Amino acid sequence: MQNTNKSDCFGSVVKSARQAKGLTQSQLAESLNITPRYLKAIENSGRKPSYDLLVRIIRELEIPADEIFYPESEDIISSAKIISLRKIT
């Protein structure tokens, strides 16, 4: 059961970071060289990407790796907040 929660969390982190960057699913999917349908499955259905794709998602969306690998940590700032702060500075 805990693995499902982490998968769900990963999808929400990706979706939140994508939206914070102002990207549509189609735009992000194109930059990652995947289909929008596959990205939708990652964001909404708990689909797990390959390691290679995981790295590309993290880099493209500038998501802190800790937020992906330790989603239960209360000390991690959300991706949306980090991206927003980067836009301000």
N, C-alpha and C positions, 0 to 999 in steps of 0.2 A: 504494500500500500504506500509506503514511504517513497518508493521509486516513482510511482505515478505522480505524486505531488511534486517531486523534483522535475519531472518531465513537463508537467503543467506550468511550473514556475519558469522553466527555460523558455517555453513558448511565449509566456507573458512578458518576460524580459526582452525577448527579440521584438515582439510586437510593440512594446512601449518605446524601445530605442528607435525602431523604424519610424514610428509616428513622430517622435521627438525630432528626428532629422528631417521630417516633412516628406518622407518617401512613401510611395504607394507600394503595395505588394508587387505589382508588375515591375516597377523601377528597381526595387531591391533584387528581385528574382533575376532580372536581366543582368545586373552588375555581378551577381554571384554565379551566373551561367546555369541557373536552374529554372524550372517552370514555376509560374505563380501558384499553381495547384500544389506543388510540393512545399513551397514556402507556407501556404495556408495550412497544410497538414502539420508543419512544424509548429506554427503559432497557435493553432486551435485544437489539434488532435493528439498532441503529445508525441508526434513523430520525431525520432532521434536522427539527426544528421550524422554523416560520417565524420571522422576526425578532421579530415581535410576541409570539409564544408564548415564545420564548427569553427575552425581557425579563421576561415574567410569571413564568416558572419561576425565574429568578434572584432576582427580588424575593420571591416567595412562600417560597422555601426559604432565602433570605438567603445565597446562594452568592456568594463573591467572584468578580467578573467575570474576574479574572486566572486563576482556576482553570479557567474555561471556555475562555478564549481562548489560554492558554499552559499546557496540561496537562503538557507535557514539563518545565516548570521544576521544579527540585528545591527551590526556596526557598518554594514555596507550601504552606501548611498545609492539610490535608484539610478539607473542609466539615464532616464529622462532628465533628472536633476543635473547630473554630470555634464550631459551634452548641452543643456541650457546654460550652465556656467561657462562652458567653453565658448559659446556664442557671444556671451557678454564680454569676456576678456579678450 
